[in-house]
């Protein structure tokens, strides 16, 4: 659970900004978007292998 504690003189804008930053760091929204729709196991494997290919392409090739 994400909490932002406020003192008496704290501003609401600051609290919202701090809350948004904590939500982004925790990855809650990313996980929520990922779980929004069911993905078949075969599609999940294809997505995973495509992501691995993208990472491999972006990785610098120092041995060549």
C-alpha positions, -999 to +999 in steps of 0.1 A: +000+000+000+013+034-009+010+062+016+019+099+016+018+114+050+010+151+053+017+176+080-006+205+089+009+230+065+016+207+035+000+215+002-023+191-017-004+196-050+028+184-033+010+154-019-004+144-053+030+148-070+046+126-043+018+100-047+022+098-084+059+094-081+055+065-057+029+048-079+053+050-109+082+036-089+062+007-076+050-004-110+014-007-101+000+009-132+023-011-155+011-044-139-025-032-141-022-025-178-006-059-183-033-078-165-062-059-181-067-086-208-061-123-208-031-134-229-030-169-242+001-189-232+012-191-269+008-153-273+028-148-241+057-169-254+057-149-287+057-116-268+085-128-245+107-140-274+101-107-293+111-087-262+143-108-259+151-102-296+146-064-291+169-065-260+196-085-279+194-060-308+198-030-285+227-045-265+261-032-277+282-058-294+317-052-281+331-086-292+328-078-329 
